[in-house]
Amino acid sequence: MLDFLDRARSIAGPSYSRWLVPPAALAIHLCIGQAYAFSVFNFPLSHLIGGTQPGPDDWKLSTIGWVFSVAIVFLGVSAAAFGAWVERVGPRKAMLASATCFGGGFLVAAAGVATHRFPLLLVGYGVIGGVGLGLGYISPVSTLIKWFPDRPGMATGMAIMGFGGGAMIASPLATILMARFRSVAPQGVAPTFVTMGVLYFAFMMLGVLIARTPPAGWRPEGWVPRPHGKRLVTSGDVIVNEAVKTPQFWLLWVMLCVNVTAGIGVLGQASPMIQEMFPGAITASAAAGFVGLLSLANMGGRFFWSSLSDYIGRKATYATFFLLGAILYALVPSTGRAGSVALFVTGYVIIMSMYGGGFATIPAYLRDMFGTIQVGAIHGRLLTAWSTAGVLGPVLVNYIREYEIARGVAKADAYTVTMYIMASLLVAGFICNLLIRGVHQRHFTQELPIVVA
């Protein structure tokens, strides 16, 4: 088994089809995408003792919310810390480590729920599971970029689309399991965690078994690389420790951070926001439908925008995200005051599609800037921007809303300042994107790094 996991054993033979790699990547990303559905556990976790109502010793919703935030933080931290290791050992070991941490995190979290120890829940899902998220996020993307040098945006979009759509599977699955196990344990949460941990580990192992890396120097049959220089596509390779010394890396870091900050805060507050902006016109069930629509836009945008970037270029794609996004965020308060639900929903569907598209396009942007040799490790370092935004976005939306309401602003207008701040952040991202230039040749590596399996 250990020999099978070695990088040398994962090199594809002549009969291997590169179109087997996207299903392997989806097997990982559809599972770890469950993170976006963690909120389905919020109310059950806050009623473990009280039953129908929270008991005196039950965890508060604000406390439970830290589980998701910690998981996102450790996603970025682990991706940055282990990115070079993923490139060194190859996809099989990295995907196995991801499956072990993500599935095992559920089991530790289940123990925390069963004994009602919040630190154990936080360590299980937030820390151990978060490490699984980070390893599982970058390892398929790195492999896909190497297999699809002709269409890197489309390839990464196929995988990362799975992360955006994972919640659509996880949410109903968790609901069904909790209902089935309700007579076994309080709210059915602990056995649901155990079941999901085992199921996800098994499904992620399909990716481990299928994944292969291309032989050195491999190119798709008949593909001729585009002339370099026209669309910021590098002619060399940059290793991760050199990439972080370039201004391009930090410009891209800021771009990802502001794009995610603008989207993730709204995504987490979407249901109450639309109900408060259109009081009496939007019911709780209609708001739930709005959240589902945003999830579809998030998922579809990951494939659409990343595929489009293969034709119009990464810089033009991100310029669209920031310019159009800033305009839409600035117009959101006006649609609320005008009472136009249709315009409000349309605007946020487009915003969420670009939020997802930003995740899917950034690996191809990195590949254009720094080459393919250590793109997974560089991608891992960049995902610390996601960790930052995972805290910054919800804080901006939630705390500014509370401040506005506390000083007497109507709930329908409590998001106005936040939307203008988000628009300003996207303008800053637009400026960073304008400043992007090709990486100077002095950063290129002259020889391949030593690979130790």
FENKAFEN-V371740 format. One record per backbone hydrogen bond with DSSP energy under -1.0 kcal/mol. CO is the residue of the C=O (numbers start at 0). NH is the residue of the N-H. E is the energy in kcal/mol with one decimal. If there is no record, write none. Layout:
co = <CO:CO>
nh = <NH:NH>
e = <E:E>
This chain:
co = <0:2:6:9:12:16:17:19:20:21:22:24:25:27:28:30:31:32:33:34:36:37:38:40:41:43:46:54:59:60:62:63:64:65:66:67:68:69:70:71:72:73:74:75:76:77:81:82:83:84:85:89:90:91:92:93:94:95:96:97:98:99:100:101:102:103:104:105:106:107:108:109:110:111:116:117:118:119:120:121:122:123:126:127:128:129:130:131:132:133:134:137:138:139:140:141:142:143:150:151:152:153:154:155:156:158:159:160:161:164:165:166:168:169:170:171:172:173:174:175:176:180:180:184:185:187:188:189:190:191:192:193:194:195:196:197:198:199:200:202:203:204:205:206:212:214:219:236:238:239:241:242:245:246:247:248:249:250:251:252:253:254:255:256:257:258:259:260:262:263:268:269:270:271:272:273:277:277:282:283:284:285:286:287:288:289:290:291:292:293:294:295:296:299:300:302:303:304:306:307:307:308:312:313:314:315:316:317:318:319:320:321:322:323:324:325:326:327:330:331:332:333:334:338:339:340:341:342:343:344:345:346:347:348:349:350:351:352:353:354:355:356:357:360:361:362:363:364:365:366:367:369:373:374:375:376:377:378:380:381:382:383:384:385:387:388:390:391:392:393:394:395:396:397:398:399:400:401:402:403:404:409:410:412:414:415:416:417:418:419:420:421:422:423:424:425:426:427:428:429:430:432:439:440>
nh = <4:5:9:212:15:19:20:23:24:25:26:28:29:31:32:33:34:35:36:37:39:40:41:44:45:46:50:57:63:64:65:66:68:69:70:71:72:73:74:75:76:77:78:79:80:81:85:86:87:88:89:93:94:95:96:97:98:99:100:101:102:103:104:105:106:107:108:109:110:111:112:113:114:116:120:121:122:123:124:126:127:128:130:131:132:133:134:135:136:137:138:141:142:143:144:145:146:147:154:155:156:157:158:159:160:161:163:164:165:167:169:170:172:173:174:175:176:177:178:179:180:183:184:187:188:191:192:193:194:195:196:197:198:199:200:201:202:203:204:205:207:208:209:210:11:217:222:444:242:243:244:245:249:250:251:252:253:254:255:256:257:258:259:260:261:262:263:264:266:267:272:273:274:275:276:277:280:281:286:287:288:289:290:291:292:293:294:295:296:297:298:299:300:303:304:306:307:308:309:310:311:312:316:317:318:319:320:321:322:323:324:325:326:327:328:329:330:331:334:335:336:337:339:340:343:344:345:346:347:348:349:350:351:352:353:354:355:356:357:358:359:360:361:364:365:366:367:368:369:370:233:237:377:378:379:380:381:382:383:384:386:387:388:389:391:392:394:395:396:397:398:399:400:401:402:403:404:405:406:408:407:412:413:415:418:419:420:421:422:423:424:425:426:427:428:429:430:431:432:433:434:435:442:443>
e = <-1.3:-1.0:-1.1:-2.5:-1.4:-1.8:-1.5:-1.3:-2.6:-2.7:-2.1:-2.8:-2.8:-2.3:-1.7:-1.9:-1.7:-1.6:-2.4:-1.6:-2.0:-2.4:-1.2:-2.7:-1.4:-1.2:-2.1:-1.4:-2.4:-2.1:-1.4:-2.0:-1.5:-2.7:-1.9:-2.2:-2.3:-2.7:-1.6:-1.9:-2.4:-2.5:-2.0:-2.1:-2.5:-2.8:-2.5:-1.7:-1.8:-2.6:-1.7:-1.4:-2.9:-2.3:-2.4:-2.1:-2.6:-2.5:-2.4:-3.0:-2.4:-2.2:-2.3:-1.2:-1.3:-2.2:-2.5:-2.4:-1.7:-1.9:-2.2:-2.8:-1.9:-2.8:-1.6:-2.8:-2.5:-2.6:-2.3:-1.3:-3.1:-2.1:-2.1:-1.8:-2.0:-2.2:-2.4:-2.3:-1.9:-1.8:-1.8:-2.4:-1.5:-2.6:-2.2:-1.3:-1.5:-1.8:-2.1:-2.4:-2.1:-1.8:-1.3:-2.8:-1.8:-1.2:-1.7:-1.8:-1.1:-1.1:-2.5:-2.6:-1.8:-2.9:-2.0:-2.5:-2.4:-2.6:-1.9:-2.0:-2.3:-1.6:-1.8:-1.8:-1.4:-1.1:-2.5:-2.0:-2.5:-2.7:-2.5:-2.1:-2.5:-2.8:-1.9:-2.2:-2.4:-2.6:-1.4:-1.1:-1.3:-2.1:-1.9:-2.3:-3.0:-2.0:-2.1:-3.1:-2.3:-1.7:-1.4:-1.8:-1.1:-2.3:-2.3:-2.0:-2.1:-2.2:-2.5:-2.4:-2.6:-1.9:-2.5:-2.7:-2.2:-1.1:-3.5:-1.2:-2.4:-1.8:-2.1:-2.1:-1.6:-2.3:-2.2:-1.3:-1.3:-1.6:-2.3:-1.9:-1.9:-1.9:-2.1:-2.2:-2.2:-2.2:-1.9:-1.9:-2.3:-2.6:-2.4:-3.2:-2.5:-2.7:-2.0:-2.0:-2.4:-1.9:-1.1:-1.8:-2.2:-1.6:-1.6:-2.5:-2.0:-1.7:-2.0:-2.4:-2.5:-2.1:-1.8:-2.2:-1.8:-2.3:-2.7:-2.1:-1.3:-1.1:-1.9:-1.9:-2.3:-2.2:-2.0:-1.1:-1.9:-2.9:-2.5:-2.5:-2.0:-2.2:-2.0:-2.2:-2.7:-1.8:-1.8:-2.0:-2.3:-2.2:-2.0:-1.1:-1.8:-2.1:-1.5:-2.0:-2.4:-2.2:-2.3:-2.0:-3.2:-1.9:-3.4:-2.6:-2.2:-2.6:-2.0:-1.9:-2.1:-1.5:-1.4:-2.3:-1.6:-2.1:-2.5:-2.6:-2.7:-2.6:-1.7:-2.4:-2.2:-2.9:-2.1:-1.3:-1.5:-2.1:-2.3:-2.6:-2.5:-2.3:-1.4:-2.4:-1.7:-1.6:-1.1:-1.3:-2.5:-1.9:-2.1:-2.6:-2.2:-2.0:-2.3:-2.0:-1.6:-1.9:-2.0:-2.2:-2.0:-2.1:-2.3:-1.9:-1.4:-1.1:-1.9:-1.6>
